[in-house]
C-alpha cells in the first residue's frame, strides 16, 4: 500500500471536507505516518474514514474527528497540553508536532506502553505517557489545552478548573445518541464560555459514565 498517497487522500477527501481548514493542522496530518499508530494487522486501514481497533476494546478516532479536535484546540508553540485517554498516541503526537508539551493519561497499561512505542517509532518527542486515569490521576497543575478522549455524562467543572487563562478544553458531553462536542475556554478565574462544535458519539470515558438507573 502506498501510505503517502493514502495520507494525502485522507487529508484532502476526509479531513478538509469536514471543515478542517487550518493549514498547520492539515500539514501535520499530511506528514505524520498514521500507520505507525495502529496495530500491524490494521495498517492497511490506517487511513480509512473510521476508527481502527487498537486492542482492549478501544479504537482510534476517525481522521476527521482528529482534525476537528486539533483545529478546535489550536495548539500553539509552548502550550502545556493534557490529554485524557492516550489510545494509540496519534493525537498526542499531532499536538506535540504543533508545538505542545503533552502529558497524556492512559488507564490501560498495555495501551500506554504501545503508545510510547508508537511515538518512538514515529520520532515524536515532547510527549509524556502516564499510566493513570481520571479523575484520580489528574495532575495538580494548569494547562493551556485539555483534550478528553471519550464522552462524559457529568459536568466538566473539574476539568475546566485545570485550564489556565485563555485555555481551551475539548470535551464530548451528553447521553447517546445526542452527544455534543464542545470547546470550553477560560476567560477569567471565575468565567468560562462554551461553543458547540458538532454532534457526534463516542464511548464514555471510564469513571464518567451515566449513573445506572434501576427499574422496579
Secondary structure, 3 states (H helix, E strand, C coil): CCHHHHHHHHHHHHHHHHCCCCHHHHHHHHHCCHHHHCCHHHHHHCCCCCCCEEECCEECCCHHHHHHHHHHHCCCCCCEEEEECCCCCHHHHHHHHCCCEEEEEECCHHHHHHHHHHHHHHCCCCEEEEECCCCCCCCCCCEEEEEEEEEECCCCHHHHCCEEEEEEEEEEEEECCEEEEEEEEEEECCEEEEEEEEEECCCECCCCCCCCCCCC
